[in-house]
């Protein structure tokens, strides 16, 4: 009986039947969402209700409805009304590469467990390094997410800059990094994981436009040195997650060079702008970075989680996790770039390189230019609509596809407006027609839109604003904050 069960599990015929069924269901899903046959961008359910549903389904649900039910009870990232988190509507062809990766299951820790995907990863990362503007000495590798990539970059920075062998001897002096107060929280988390502590995270204040204030870098650096903190890296945001504003990478690079610091660019969201002729200027100076992170699942139409960590000097690609302090490659050493387990935390990882490679092979680099440029253009258009609307206020003029805005009314106090905007966001979530998120900037509660779907238009934006106005007008008295 056991053998019969396992034969069923691995049955090619069963796989074929279910595979055709899933492809048909996903095709219908795409057609429904992309063409707006369904109004909703999300089917919101309370977490406890959702948990109960799936507990019950495991016991009594029809297995033939499993995949369709999962699809129905998700956030619809392919719907033009999905303008929330920074997750792209994956190009449909990557569903096929995802299937290949899952079935072949080549772990890629060592070359013989991922021959093709390892070579393909080298091709993809070489393309990215070249687009940044680096020479053939640059190297990169793929890893699962920007959080892990940023941590790895800072570990590489620590090993490259410090004379101390931290890997073997541990810390004997306080270390620190410099980073914008608006940087993604994963940079702060990475620094704490590395043992830097709060005092080792030198937060640089931002300008009125939420960009790192580079005029105070020398002052903050001097203060840290006076406290005995050895600064080894500075991080530029490209852009910051909350506001979508790009730091002045040129200025940061100049500062880093002057003080012998590692210059890392967190380009998880906007690093893909290297492919956009129109918006590459947002990344001016990125070629001077020592390391760069780019998330393919944010602005390159790839499935989660697909991230590249790129290093200007390829010597450091293999150095981070080496056991010996004398890590630099010599003329007699062989660069085994194909054994990815030596370069990442993960060791075993998915065949994520085939997503990137397939997009390049089928559509070419121009597809990334088209996608990024379209989204940034629509971010600018939405920003202009807000700027010219008496009932709304921008946090800052958008530089990318992230737009922070809020409903305003002179009859309300700041506290009441914050509560009102929070309530509106919650009502939008429960209503489900649009999916947007929220953030808090300098004490103000903002609604936050990230244009991720290339088919989102100004008509959709207008419909959203009309809906928000209607919700706001129904709130004639101060409201209770929604947690």
C-alpha positions as semicolon CSV with decimal commas, in nm:
position;residue;x (nm);y (nm);z (nm)
1;X;0,000;0,000;0,000
2;X;0,285;0,236;0,087
3;X;0,444;0,179;-0,254
4;X;0,111;0,239;-0,426
5;X;0,078;0,572;-0,247
6;X;0,427;0,681;-0,345
7;X;0,363;0,576;-0,704
8;X;0,059;0,804;-0,702
9;X;0,261;1,091;-0,556
10;X;0,520;1,064;-0,833
11;X;0,281;0,970;-1,114
12;X;0,368;1,162;-1,435
13;X;0,008;1,122;-1,550
14;X;-0,132;1,273;-1,229
15;X;0,115;1,559;-1,261
16;X;0,010;1,622;-1,620
17;X;-0,360;1,624;-1,535
18;X;-0,320;1,858;-1,239
19;X;-0,072;2,071;-1,430
20;X;-0,315;2,136;-1,713
21;X;-0,586;2,212;-1,459
22;X;-0,370;2,466;-1,275
23;X;-0,254;2,634;-1,597
24;X;-0,616;2,671;-1,706
25;X;-0,716;2,814;-1,368
26;X;-0,426;3,058;-1,357
27;X;-0,493;3,167;-1,715
28;X;-0,852;3,243;-1,619
29;X;-0,724;3,429;-1,313
30;X;-0,492;3,643;-1,525
31;X;-0,764;3,721;-1,777
32;X;-1,005;3,813;-1,498
33;X;-0,765;4,043;-1,311
34;X;-0,568;4,204;-1,593
35;X;-0,886;4,283;-1,785
36;X;-1,071;4,396;-1,470
37;X;-1,357;4,151;-1,507
38;X;-1,341;4,145;-1,129
39;X;-1,351;4,478;-0,947
40;X;-1,162;4,374;-0,637
41;X;-0,786;4,381;-0,585
42;X;-0,806;4,191;-0,257
43;X;-1,058;3,966;-0,084
44;X;-0,998;4,081;0,272
45;X;-1,063;3,837;0,555
46;X;-0,992;3,868;0,926
47;X;-0,682;3,658;1,017
48;X;-0,873;3,436;1,261
49;X;-1,148;3,374;1,006
50;X;-0,891;3,286;0,741
51;X;-0,718;3,047;0,978
52;X;-1,048;2,875;1,059
53;X;-1,132;2,843;0,691
54;X;-0,809;2,661;0,609
55;X;-0,831;2,436;0,913
56;X;-1,179;2,335;0,800
57;X;-1,068;2,296;0,437
58;X;-0,792;2,055;0,537
59;X;-1,055;1,834;0,700
60;X;-1,349;1,865;0,464
61;X;-1,256;2,067;0,155
62;X;-1,262;1,914;-0,192
63;X;-0,904;1,845;-0,303
64;X;-1,002;1,920;-0,662
65;X;-1,082;2,276;-0,554
66;X;-0,758;2,331;-0,363
67;X;-0,554;2,528;-0,615
68;X;-0,847;2,735;-0,734
69;X;-0,944;2,819;-0,375
70;X;-0,589;2,931;-0,290
71;X;-0,590;3,152;-0,598
72;X;-0,924;3,310;-0,506
73;X;-0,827;3,384;-0,147
74;X;-0,513;3,588;-0,219
75;X;-0,413;3,945;-0,295
76;X;-0,451;4,000;-0,668
77;X;-0,119;4,158;-0,768
78;X;-0,210;4,141;-1,138
79;X;-0,513;4,366;-1,092
80;X;-0,453;4,731;-1,196
81;X;-0,611;4,833;-0,863
82;X;-0,327;4,661;-0,677
83;X;-0,110;4,961;-0,587
84;X;0,012;4,856;-0,245
85;X;0,330;4,678;-0,152
86;X;0,647;4,664;-0,361
87;X;0,584;4,322;-0,512
88;X;0,557;4,302;-0,888
89;X;0,286;4,121;-1,081
90;X;0,513;3,841;-1,196
91;X;0,548;3,794;-1,571
92;X;0,335;3,486;-1,648
93;X;0,627;3,304;-1,809
94;X;0,803;3,301;-1,472
95;X;0,528;3,074;-1,339
96;X;0,671;2,817;-1,577
97;X;1,029;2,875;-1,465
98;X;0,907;2,849;-1,107
99;X;0,754;2,513;-1,189
100;X;1,080;2,396;-1,343
101;X;1,274;2,509;-1,037
102;X;1,035;2,336;-0,798
103;X;1,027;2,007;-0,986
104;X;1,397;1,977;-1,070
105;X;1,485;2,101;-0,720
106;X;1,855;2,157;-0,785
107;X;1,969;2,305;-0,456
108;X;2,278;2,485;-0,595
109;X;2,494;2,468;-0,281
110;X;2,763;2,301;-0,491
111;X;2,808;2,300;-0,868
112;X;2,701;1,940;-0,930
113;X;2,367;2,020;-0,760
114;X;2,301;2,311;-0,992
115;X;2,513;2,304;-1,304
116;X;2,290;2,499;-1,542
117;X;2,141;2,741;-1,287
118;X;2,491;2,817;-1,153
119;X;2,624;2,906;-1,497
120;X;2,304;3,097;-1,573
121;X;2,342;3,290;-1,246
122;X;2,689;3,401;-1,356
123;X;2,550;3,523;-1,689
124;X;2,268;3,718;-1,519
125;X;2,488;3,880;-1,254
126;X;2,747;3,974;-1,516
127;X;2,474;4,155;-1,711
128;X;2,369;4,344;-1,397
129;X;2,726;4,441;-1,310
130;X;2,784;4,570;-1,660
131;X;2,464;4,778;-1,648
132;X;2,581;4,937;-1,323
133;X;2,895;5,047;-1,506
134;X;3,151;4,813;-1,352
135;X;3,429;4,629;-1,537
136;X;3,485;4,256;-1,573
137;X;3,638;4,231;-1,226
138;X;3,290;4,268;-1,076
139;X;3,096;3,966;-0,955
140;X;2,759;3,890;-0,806
141;X;2,531;3,617;-0,685
142;X;2,161;3,567;-0,622
143;X;2,002;3,517;-0,285
144;X;1,660;3,504;-0,123
145;X;1,560;3,863;-0,061
146;X;1,699;4,209;0,001
147;X;1,720;4,157;0,377
148;X;1,964;3,868;0,340
149;X;2,152;4,046;0,061
150;X;2,199;4,365;0,265
151;X;2,325;4,165;0,562
152;X;2,571;3,979;0,341
153;X;2,692;4,306;0,187
154;X;2,764;4,452;0,530
155;X;2,948;4,136;0,632
156;X;3,157;4,167;0,317
157;X;3,221;4,532;0,401
158;X;3,335;4,448;0,753
159;X;3,576;4,186;0,629
160;X;3,712;4,406;0,350
161;X;3,769;4,721;0,556
162;X;3,874;4,600;0,900
163;X;4,221;4,470;0,975
164;X;4,081;4,270;1,264
165;X;3,983;3,906;1,194
166;X;3,629;3,936;1,330
167;X;3,525;3,603;1,180
168;X;3,767;3,409;1,401
169;X;3,849;3,644;1,686
170;X;3,517;3,821;1,740
171;X;3,473;4,192;1,811
172;X;3,719;4,376;2,031
173;X;3,631;4,733;1,930
174;X;3,291;4,898;1,879
175;X;3,199;4,901;1,510
176;X;2,949;5,114;1,321
177;X;2,781;5,194;0,993
178;X;2,626;5,516;0,867
179;X;2,278;5,506;0,718
180;X;1,984;5,735;0,651
181;X;1,710;5,757;0,913
182;X;1,469;5,671;0,630
183;X;1,655;5,356;0,522
184;X;1,475;5,022;0,516
185;X;1,454;4,859;0,857
186;X;1,645;4,553;0,731
187;X;1,969;4,756;0,736
188;X;1,914;4,834;1,103
189;X;1,831;4,468;1,164
190;X;2,145;4,352;0,983
191;X;2,364;4,582;1,192
192;X;2,212;4,448;1,514
193;X;2,257;4,087;1,400
194;X;2,624;4,170;1,341
195;X;2,654;4,284;1,702
196;X;2,690;4,655;1,632
197;X;2,411;4,745;1,871
198;X;2,214;5,067;1,865
199;X;2,521;5,282;1,918
200;X;2,682;5,132;1,608
201;X;2,398;5,241;1,380
202;X;2,479;5,603;1,301
203;X;2,149;5,742;1,175
204;X;2,192;6,037;0,939
205;X;1,901;6,284;0,945
206;X;1,712;6,359;0,627
207;X;1,635;6,677;0,440
208;X;1,282;6,807;0,395
209;X;1,258;6,581;0,090
210;X;1,336;6,270;0,299
211;X;1,684;6,223;0,147
212;X;2,001;6,168;0,347
213;X;2,142;6,504;0,452
214;X;2,495;6,464;0,322
215;X;2,599;6,802;0,466
216;X;2,616;6,649;0,816
217;X;2,817;6,338;0,726
218;X;3,149;6,479;0,846
219;X;2,995;6,590;1,174
220;X;2,831;6,252;1,242
221;X;3,147;6,067;1,143
222;X;3,355;6,278;1,381
223;X;3,111;6,220;1,666
224;X;3,130;5,843;1,615
225;X;3,510;5,843;1,612
226;X;3,513;6,052;1,931
227;X;3,302;5,780;2,096
228;X;3,554;5,517;1,988
229;X;3,331;5,365;1,719
230;X;3,513;5,235;1,412
231;X;3,296;5,314;1,111
232;X;3,348;5,068;0,825
233;X;3,055;5,130;0,587
234;X;2,798;5,381;0,471
235;X;2,469;5,283;0,309
236;X;2,280;5,482;0,045
237;X;1,910;5,422;-0,020
238;X;1,798;5,392;-0,380
239;X;1,529;5,465;-0,288
240;X;1,401;5,460;0,070
241;X;1,105;5,227;0,109
242;X;0,860;5,462;0,278
243;X;0,887;5,762;0,045
244;X;1,064;5,638;-0,268
245;X;1,328;5,911;-0,244
246;X;1,683;5,848;-0,369
247;X;1,984;5,952;-0,166
248;X;2,261;6,152;-0,335
249;X;2,481;5,857;-0,428
250;X;2,755;6,075;-0,576
251;X;2,798;6,274;-0,256
252;X;2,795;5,960;-0,042
253;X;3,053;5,795;-0,269
254;X;3,284;6,094;-0,234
255;X;3,254;6,083;0,144
256;X;3,318;5,707;0,153
257;X;3,628;5,738;-0,064
258;X;3,767;6,019;0,152
259;X;3,744;5,810;0,469
260;X;3,816;5,466;0,326
261;X;3,466;5,333;0,393
262;X;3,276;5,065;0,208
263;X;2,994;5,225;0,007
264;X;2,688;5,005;-0,016
265;X;2,373;5,091;-0,213
266;X;2,045;4,937;-0,106
267;X;1,885;4,943;-0,449
268;X;1,636;4,667;-0,365
269;X;1,353;4,871;-0,514
270;X;1,510;5,126;-0,747
271;X;1,835;4,961;-0,848
272;X;1,658;4,818;-1,151
273;X;1,651;5,176;-1,282
274;X;1,991;5,101;-1,439
275;X;1,786;4,961;-1,727
276;X;1,576;5,275;-1,780
277;X;1,721;5,534;-2,016
278;X;1,475;5,793;-1,885
279;X;1,525;5,734;-1,513
280;X;1,882;5,605;-1,483
281;X;1,974;5,952;-1,357
282;X;1,811;5,865;-1,022
283;X;2,107;5,631;-0,968
284;X;2,383;5,874;-1,062
285;X;2,692;5,766;-0,872
286;X;2,592;5,402;-0,829
287;X;2,892;5,300;-1,037
288;X;3,111;5,419;-0,748
289;X;2,952;5,178;-0,500
290;X;3,140;4,879;-0,363
291;X;2,821;4,672;-0,346
292;X;2,464;4,698;-0,471
293;X;2,145;4,506;-0,394
294;X;1,867;4,473;-0,655
295;X;1,541;4,285;-0,600
296;X;1,412;4,121;-0,915
297;X;1,073;4,061;-0,751
298;X;1,016;4,432;-0,703
299;X;1,083;4,612;-1,030
300;X;1,178;4,338;-1,275
301;X;0,858;4,129;-1,294
302;X;1,012;3,826;-1,123
303;X;0,851;3,604;-0,858
304;X;0,943;3,630;-0,492
305;X;1,205;3,603;-0,368
306;X;1,473;3,686;-0,626
307;X;1,757;3,919;-0,528
308;X;2,102;4,002;-0,665
309;X;2,397;4,109;-0,451
310;X;2,660;4,264;-0,674
311;X;3,017;4,356;-0,580
312;X;3,249;4,590;-0,768
313;X;3,554;4,385;-0,674
314;X;3,492;4,018;-0,737
315;X;3,757;3,919;-0,484
316;X;3,508;3,990;-0,209
317;X;3,234;3,772;-0,354
318;X;3,397;3,462;-0,208
319;X;3,564;3,630;0,088
320;X;3,282;3,692;0,334
321;X;3,244;3,343;0,475
322;X;3,599;3,217;0,437
323;X;3,741;3,079;0,757
324;X;4,089;3,222;0,709
325;X;4,173;3,588;0,767
326;X;4,403;3,584;0,463
327;X;4,114;3,560;0,222
328;X;4,222;3,740;-0,094
329;X;4,260;3,521;-0,400
330;X;4,613;3,467;-0,524
331;X;4,737;3,393;-0,874
332;X;4,744;3,023;-0,790
333;X;4,388;3,016;-0,658
334;X;4,099;2,917;-0,878
335;X;3,786;3,129;-0,870
336;X;3,517;2,870;-0,814
337;X;3,228;3,110;-0,874
338;X;3,010;2,810;-0,951
339;X;3,000;2,685;-0,589
340;X;2,745;2,933;-0,456
341;X;2,736;2,781;-0,108
342;X;3,068;2,951;-0,036
343;X;2,922;3,296;-0,100
344;X;2,579;3,298;0,060
345;X;2,413;3,222;0,392
346;X;2,175;2,988;0,222
347;X;2,398;2,721;0,072
348;X;2,092;2,547;-0,070
349;X;1,868;2,786;-0,265
350;X;1,613;2,777;-0,544
351;X;1,704;2,796;-0,911
352;X;1,604;3,163;-0,912
353;X;1,852;3,251;-1,185
354;X;1,635;3,088;-1,449
355;X;1,359;3,349;-1,390
356;X;1,595;3,633;-1,476
357;X;1,758;3,449;-1,766
358;X;1,423;3,357;-1,921
359;X;1,311;3,721;-1,922
360;X;1,636;3,825;-2,088
361;X;1,617;3,545;-2,345
362;X;1,253;3,594;-2,442
363;X;1,221;3,972;-2,419
364;X;1,570;4,124;-2,387
365;X;1,690;4,401;-2,158
366;X;1,444;4,642;-2,319
367;X;1,158;4,479;-2,128
368;X;1,299;4,608;-1,800
369;X;1,335;4,956;-1,947
370;X;0,972;4,947;-2,062
371;X;0,842;4,824;-1,726
372;X;1,039;5,058;-1,500
373;X;0,982;5,363;-1,717
374;X;0,607;5,300;-1,732
375;X;0,577;5,263;-1,354
376;X;0,786;5,571;-1,280
377;X;0,588;5,771;-1,535
378;X;0,263;5,673;-1,367
379;X;0,406;5,760;-1,026
380;X;0,481;6,109;-1,158
381;X;0,131;6,135;-1,307
382;X;-0,036;6,038;-0,981
383;X;0,183;6,284;-0,794
384;X;0,068;6,564;-1,027
385;X;-0,295;6,469;-0,973
386;X;-0,250;6,491;-0,595
387;X;-0,058;6,818;-0,620
388;X;-0,346;6,982;-0,807
389;X;-0,623;6,844;-0,586
390;X;-0,745;7,069;-0,303
391;X;-0,847;6,777;-0,079
392;X;-0,513;6,596;-0,085
393;X;-0,153;6,671;0,003
394;X;0,171;6,507;-0,108
395;X;0,440;6,417;0,141
396;X;0,702;6,485;-0,127
397;X;0,714;6,505;-0,506
398;X;0,769;6,144;-0,623
399;X;1,102;6,038;-0,773
400;X;0,982;5,691;-0,862
401;X;0,658;5,490;-0,848
402;X;0,602;5,541;-0,473
403;X;0,356;5,817;-0,381
404;X;0,271;5,922;-0,024
405;X;-0,033;6,143;0,019
406;X;-0,309;6,219;0,267
407;X;-0,658;6,355;0,278
408;X;-0,669;6,705;0,429
409;X;-0,947;6,914;0,581
410;X;-0,893;7,244;0,763
411;X;-1,173;7,155;1,006
412;X;-0,972;6,869;1,152
413;X;-0,672;6,873;1,386
414;X;-0,356;6,676;1,312
415;X;-0,468;6,397;1,543
416;X;-0,811;6,383;1,382
417;X;-0,664;6,385;1,031
418;X;-0,428;6,103;1,124
419;X;-0,721;5,901;1,258
420;X;-0,930;5,980;0,954
421;X;-0,660;5,874;0,706
422;X;-0,601;5,554;0,904
423;X;-0,973;5,481;0,899
424;X;-0,993;5,544;0,525
425;X;-0,708;5,300;0,463
426;X;-0,880;5,034;0,672
427;X;-1,209;5,089;0,490
428;X;-1,031;5,054;0,156
429;X;-0,882;4,726;0,275
430;X;-1,217;4,585;0,382
431;X;-1,387;4,713;0,067
432;X;-1,123;4,544;-0,148
433;X;-1,170;4,738;-0,471
434;X;-0,829;4,901;-0,427
435;X;-0,530;4,780;-0,233
436;X;-0,303;5,054;-0,096
437;X;-0,089;5,072;0,218
438;X;0,008;5,340;0,469
439;X;0,304;5,498;0,644
440;X;0,382;5,759;0,906
441;X;0,616;6,048;0,825
442;X;0,716;6,309;1,084
443;X;0,405;6,249;1,287
444;X;0,163;6,253;0,994
445;X;-0,033;5,951;0,876
446;X;-0,006;5,907;0,498
447;X;-0,174;5,683;0,247
448;X;0,092;5,516;0,033
449;X;0,063;5,397;-0,325
450;X;0,325;5,200;-0,515
451;X;0,244;5,164;-0,884
452;X;0,350;4,807;-0,963
453;X;0,112;4,716;-1,246
454;X;0,203;4,855;-1,590
455;X;-0,168;4,863;-1,676
456;X;-0,264;5,099;-1,394
457;X;-0,378;5,428;-1,549
458;X;-0,476;5,780;-1,443
459;X;-0,839;5,668;-1,471
460;X;-0,774;5,417;-1,195
461;X;-0,608;5,688;-0,984
462;X;-0,907;5,917;-1,029
463;X;-1,143;5,640;-0,927
464;X;-0,936;5,582;-0,614
465;X;-0,937;5,951;-0,519
466;X;-1,312;5,973;-0,574
467;X;-1,361;5,672;-0,348
468;X;-1,142;5,822;-0,075
469;X;-1,330;6,152;-0,094
470;X;-1,659;5,973;-0,053
471;X;-1,529;5,785;0,251
472;X;-1,389;6,103;0,403
473;X;-1,712;6,297;0,353
474;X;-1,902;6,032;0,548
475;X;-1,670;6,091;0,843
476;X;-1,815;6,416;0,974
477;X;-1,687;6,366;1,331
478;X;-1,347;6,265;1,470
479;X;-1,289;5,892;1,446
480;X;-1,118;5,629;1,657
481;X;-0,773;5,519;1,548
482;X;-0,771;5,186;1,369
483;X;-0,491;4,962;1,488
